[in-house]
């Protein structure tokens, strides 16, 4: 079954809430060093981190004040990393799935990790803005960083040196676990909500790598049947879906939802089939919302948010070719931030949708039960299809604003 997003009732660009402008404007569009490669909200939603180019990271209190939109006027912290910042990550990430007593007993202060162009990872204390320590080992730029969502101080880094490294920041001086195997730069990684699996993608590799975070070993590939350039990946709230962004010079971009347990492609979302220049429109980032089953994806043309449960676009905005290298949801929903190639950050209003009781039950079940275990249950096929996300359309097409039907 193939459907399209043409004619959907979507939000218009007036949903722009705020915009942060860099202190140093690029001399020429596309000039290196000025890009906002990473934007992050803290786990409790009280801080926002912005890599504003030129080796500078700004830490802002959220929600923003009226002065925060003007560079140099905020009283928040400025971190001088002295190298291009590719990735940011707040930690520890306190999970609602972990017992409160177990988390509070750790009593960790909030940290911000920054992955730099020289392969170094700097870890800063958010409350003071002081550099706590540096992590060395990567031999090339650190492209992605994530703390595990179980409340621990375990940090996963992905690098152009073709490795992933797992750091235990609670153990001072401990050597990281190194995951090797890819033949290309590791661009992005994602950690399953139960902190058991790492998914990673490489720039020129037509497959997804799944790694065990418990044994630090390779598990399996999710393989495409023809050449793709991989761009991004993210797990859903329950870990039952893995979204993969990829593109090709002739077919344009794809957004695939995989079942990470069975290695099945559940649905494929494709770029506008009418556009003559679809190969020039690259999908640069994607992110699942922590609230409900919303999936945001950013290409060169627009920011779109897909309500997977209701199968419709709820946001289609930001028609600006200078935008589109990263995006991040606020942990409480309602807002998404996008980073731009010219160093700007834009904040967009996300429709507040109430997840259905059916979906909440499915999320609670699938967090701890694999697809194989669900399929073994004596349930009607319609219920099994719902629990395993087999009820969503197999293929979709996202028409651009010009060709929307």
Secondary structure, 3 states (H helix, E strand, C coil): CEEECCCCCCCCHHHEEEEECCCCCCCCCCCCCCCCCCEEECCCCCEEEEECCCCEEEEEECCCCCCCCCCCCCCCEEEECCCCEEEEEEECCCCCCCCHHHHHCCCCCCEEEEEECCCCEEEEECCCCEEEEEECCCCCCEEEEEECCCCCCEEEEEECCCEEEEEECCCCCCCCEEEECCCCCEEEEEECCCCCEEEEEECCCCEEEEEECCCCEEEEEEECCCCCEEEEEEECCCCCCEEEEEEECCCEEEEEEEECCCCEEEEEEEECCCCCCHHHCCEEEEEECCCCCEEEEEECCCEEEEECCCCEEEEEECCCCCEEEEEEECCCCCEEEEEECCCCEEEEECCCCCCCHHHHHHHHHHCCCCHHHHHCCCCCHHHHHHHCCCCCCCEEEECCCCCCC
